[in-house]
């Protein structure tokens, strides 16, 4: 039928109850356009493609899986994109939803792609390595709060939905898994520019053990660095704190 490729981080869902639970989570927020990332052997695809009134597309890098999917589900002809999501343009005009059992080896990069598309993505429901899912959802003060947490939460509300046991996959991964959902923030924190915000957050966490004053000194005038907020470390600042600081950058 098909082979599993470790190089592509392939671990296929085989638990139908979990598949239906994920699909139910995806359907909780209605949509007209849906992109599935990494359909693999079609564990979620076979449910998603049956949703009425939806323009469905799936992006898959592995040609062998594309051939398998088209043979098994002829209705998918013309709906499969042979690319890595990291290399593709926006799949639809207007708002769309993203879903998938994301390849764990590029899951963080997929999130940055979602951030590139943030003005069009109306919802994202996906499976991640549990450790990554916890980082995305972490709040300030947590040891796992970091760049991913801040950048994603600046634009999306994060819901940690449920965890998935290793034995639900073929082959079982060596890590725990969890499903999360992203929904656009109703009110984004005002920031000078997205580019300034990204640069500030990445610089601050690049030396997370140092105080902000030492970690980001190259981004602010010396007088501004006298502010008490720079006595803190990056993990102590909220998403909105970072956004506010962009207005003071040199």
N, C-alpha and C positions, 0 to 999 in steps of 0.2 A: 504493500500500500504506500508507505512513505517511511523515511528514516528521520530520526531525531538528531539535530545538529547542535552539539555542545557549543560550537563557535558562535552560534546565534542565540545562545541562552534559552534553548527551547525546552520547556516543561509544559506538557499539555494537560489541561484539565480533563479529568475523566469522571468526576462525580457530578451526576446530572442534577442532584439537589442544589449543589453550589452553583452550577451553571444557571439554573432557573432563578436562584436567589440574586445573582448578579444582574441578570436580565430584568428582574422585577425592580431592582434598585435603579437601573438605567431608565426604565419606563416611568418612574415616579414623577419625573419632570418631562412633560410632553415636548416633542420636537418634530421637525419636518425634514431635517437633514442630519444624517448620522455617518460618522467615520469610525470604523473599527480598525484598531491598530494591532497588527500581528494576529490575524485570524487562525494561523496554524492549520490544524486539521478541522476547524469549524465548530468547536465545542459551543461557543457563544453564537457564532455566525448563523447556525441553523435556526436559532430562535429569532435573532435580530432581523434577518432578511424577510421574515414572515409578518413583520409589523406593518399594518396597513397604512397607506398614505405617507410613507417615508421614503425619501431618496437615500438609498443605502450605498455606501462605498466601503471598501476595505483595502488597506495598504499592507503589502507583504513583500519582504525582500527575497524570500526563499522560493525560487521558481518551481521546485518540486511540489511545494504545498499549493501553489497557484494551480498547477496542472491537476492535482488531486481534487481541489475544491471545485474547479470548473466541471470535472468529470462527475463528481458526486452530486453537485448542486448546479445543474445547467442554468438555472435562473440567474446565477452570478455572472454569466457572460457579460462582459462590458462594465462590470462593477468593481473589478479587481485592479489595483494599481501595483505594478511590479517595481517597487522602490523601497528604500528605507524612508520612514517618516521624516528622518532628519534631513533628507534631500528633497522633499516634495514641497510644492507650492500649496497655498491654501486650497483645500479640495472643493469648496463651495463658495458661491456668492451669498452674502447674508449670513445670518446666525446658523450655527451648527453645533451638534453635540459630538463628543469624542468618547470612545469606550474601548476597553480591551484588557486582556491579560498581557500586560506589557512585558517585553523581554527585559529581564532584570539587569542585564549588562549595559543597557542604555537608558534605563528608566529615568535617571536624573536629566539626561539630555532631552528626553521626550518632554519633560516638564518645561524645559527652557523653550522648546518648540511651541508648547501650549501658551507660554508667556508671549512669544512672538505673535500669536494669533489671539491674544487676550480680548481684543475688541469684538471678536466674532464668536468665540466659544461661549455658548450659553450654559453648558454643563460638561463635566468630565467625570466619568466613573471608571476607575481602573484598579487592577490588582498590581500591587508592588511587593517587593521584599518588605517584611514587617518593619525592619529597622529603618528603611527609607520612609515608609508610611508614617512612622512615629516622628521622624525628623520633620516631615512636611507639616504635620499637625501640631508640633511642639510650640509652647508659648515661652515668652521671655522668662529667664531664670532657670530653665531646664538645661541639663547638660547636653542634650541633643538639639537644642535650638541653634540654628545656624543660617547660612546663606539661603538654603532651600526654603526654610521656614519663613524667613522674612520676605523674600522675593515673591513667593507664591501667595502668602497671606496679604500682601499689599494690594493684590488685585482679586483674590478669591477667598471666599469662606471655605474652610476645610472641614469636612465631616468624616470622622473615622468610623466606618460602618461595621465591619466585622472581620474576623481572622479566619484563615483557611488552613487546614491541617496539611502537612506534607504528603500524606497518603492519598490526597485528592488528585494528585498529579502523576503523570507518567513521563519520565522517571521522577520519583520523589526528589524535590530539591533538598539541599542540605540546610536551607534557611526557612524560617517561618514566613508566611505570606499574610497580607491584609488588603482589604478593599477600602478605598477612600473615594469621596466625591468632592469635586470642586464646583462651587457656584459663584458667579461674579458678585463681588461686594456691591451692595446697594449704594454705598458712599465710599469712594476711595479717599485715602488721605491725600491732601494736596501736597504735591512735590514740585520742585523747580522743573526738572525734566526726568523722564524715565532713565535716561543715560546717566545723569548725576546720581540718581538713587541706586542704580545697579553698581556703579563704581564705588560709592560710599560703603554700601553693605559688604561687597566683596573685599574691599581694603580693610574694613573694620574686623572682619572675621578671619582674615588671613593671618593675623597675629592676635588671636582671641584671648590669650593669657595676659596681654598687655592692656594698660588703660587705653581708652580711646585717644587720649592726648598723644600717646606714643605711636599708636597704630595708624592714625589717620593724619598725622601732623602735616603731611605734604598736601593735604586737600583744603586746609584752612589757614587764614592769616593768624599770626602769633597772638594778636589781641583777642580774637574770637576763641582761641584755644584756652583762654583763662576761665571760660565759663565752667561752672561746677559739673555740668553734664559730662565733661571730658575726663572727670575722675573715675567714671564708670567703665566697665568692660562691655564689649559688644553684646554679650548675652544678656545684659541687664536692661537693654533698651527695647522698647516695644517697636512694632512696625511703624506706628505713627510717629514715634520719637525720631526714627531714622528719616522719615519723610520730612519732618519739620527741619531737621538739620541740613537738608539739601539747600535750603534757602540761605544758609550762612556760608556755603562753600565758596572758596576763592574763585 
